[in-house]
């Protein structure tokens, strides 16, 4: 069956949350957003392309930083309202220059920084 991104359940802004996960380590790297066109661009090019809500434009991960995400697999959840992209990450995924955007933990009511910038 041919995949049609329009079958997914986008929010009122035409977007879906996307979780990026390292294909080898399975580390969760970041969360971003895609619209139907970003999904198509990602599948066609193999370069993960998001929709930037702040810039209102497409954003190819690593286009300016060199910290690219090459698509290994694109999956959607059972409700068809969330995407998981398994990626080959080059360099840090986070704009703070950390491997993952999820570098702060809450332990015993305290914020703990789990990793330093690279």
Residue, then its C-alpha position, 0 to 999 in steps of 0.5 A: x500500500x502506497x503511503x500518503x502523508x495526508x492520511x495522518x491526523x494533523x493538528x489544527x495548524x497542520x502539524x504533527x509532533x516528531x520524535x527523533x531517535x538515534x537509530x543505533x543507540x536508540x537515544x531520544x534526541x529531540x522533538x520537532x514538528x512536520x507538516x505533510x510537505x516536510x514528511x514528503x521532503x524527508x522521504x524523498x531526500x533522506x534528509x530529515x526536514x522539519x517545519x519551524x514554527x518560529x520561522x514559519x518555514x522548512x528546516x532541513x536539520x543540519x543545513x546551517x550547522x552541519x549537524x545533520x539527520x539522515x533518515x533510517x526509518x519513519x514511523x507513525x503511531x497507532x493513532x496516526x498523530x505522532x511520528x518517530x524518525x530513526x536517524x543517523x545523527x552527525x554531531x549534536x542534535x540540540x541547538x545548545x550543542x548537546x547530543x540530545x535536547x533532553x539533557x535536564x532531569x528532575x531528581x528529588x525535586x532538583x534540576x540536574x544537567x545530564x550532559x555538557x555542550x560538545 
